[in-house]
Amino acid sequence: MFQALLSKEKAISVIGLGYVGLPLALEFARKFRVIGFDISPERVAMMQRGEDPSRELPSDAFHGCDITFTANADDLRQAHFHVVAVPTPIDIHKVPNLNPVLKASHAVGKALKKGDYVV
């Protein structure tokens, strides 16, 4: 798998492009072909323009990266290695809200092919 990723024969997807997922996706995209998925079309449009919606990364962070940003879960089928990086916010009782993880897992599950990896 690693050689196929290095040769860009296979791609990595990062699901959730917030303050954890976006820097991770961009770092992967310096060496690998990456599909960056977020549920917000507005955030995706900003990233397609090379803008970080959270305003934490410099504008040149997007340069030299082999990444496609999308809000279409069907595009995840192009990837063979999936990294889920969605938030798990907690309530006042410190109970995590797992809905983002469940939704991301469902989206990835629909895109999985034999031999794919999920992290």
N, C-alpha and C positions, 0 to 999 in steps of 0.2 A: 504494500500500500504506500509506504513512504516514497519509494522511487516513482510510483505513478503520480503521487502528489507533486514531487519535485519537478517531474517532467511536464506537469500541468495537464497530463492525460486525465487526471481525476481532480476534483475540486473539494474545497472545504466550505461548509456553510457555518455562519455564526448567526444564531437566532437571538434577537434582542440586541439592539445597537445603542444602548444607554452608556453610562459612564464606565462600565466594565466591558461590554461587548464591542463598542466601536473601536477603542484603542487596541483590543485584542484582534479584531478583524483586520485592522490596518497593518498591524505587525505581521500577522500571517500573510497578508497580501504583498509583502515585500519579497517573499520567496515562492508563494503558492497562488493558485487561482482561487479566488474567494467569492462566495455569494453571501452578501450581507442582507439579512432579512429583518425587517421591523414592521409591526402592525400599523404604524402611523405613516400614511402617504405623505403627510406634510414633512415629517422628519426625513423620510427617504428623499424627498425632493431637495431638501437642504444639503444632504450628504452628496447627492448627485452633482450639486454645484460646488462641492468641496468645502462645505460649511459644517462645523460641528454644532448640532443643536444645543448641546450643553455648554458650549463656549469654553471648554477646558483645553482643547487641542489647538495648536497653531495651524494656520491655514496650509502650511507646507506639509503637514502630517499626511495629507492625501496624495502628495506627489510620489510618483514611482510605484504606485500600488496597482496590482491586478485585481480589482474588486468591482463587482456589480452590485449596486444597491437595489433592493426591491421590496415591495409590500405584497407581492403575489406569492403565496405559499407554494403554488405549483412550481415555482422556480427552484425550490429546494431539491427537486428531483435531479437537478444537474450535479448535485454534490454527492460525495461518497463518504465523507467524514463530517459529522454534524456536532457543533458545539452549542449547547443551550446556555445562554447568559442573560436570563430574565430576572427581574427583581422578585424578592419574596418579602414584601413589607410585613411588618408586625403591627398588631393592634395594641391598645392600651394595656392588655393583659399579656403582651409579648407572645401572642399566638400568631404564627406566620400565615399569611394569605397565600395559599398555594395555587390559586387560580391561574396566575401567569405561567407557572410551571406546567400545569395541566393542559392549558391551551397550546403552549409551545410543544409539549410532548405529542399532542394530537396532530398538530401540523407536521411535525417531523415523521410521526408514524405513518401518515398518509404518503409520505415521499420516500420511505425506506425501500431499498432494494436488497436482495441477498448480498451479503458481504459488506454492507455499510456499517459504519461505527457511529455511536452516539455518546457524547460526553456531556 
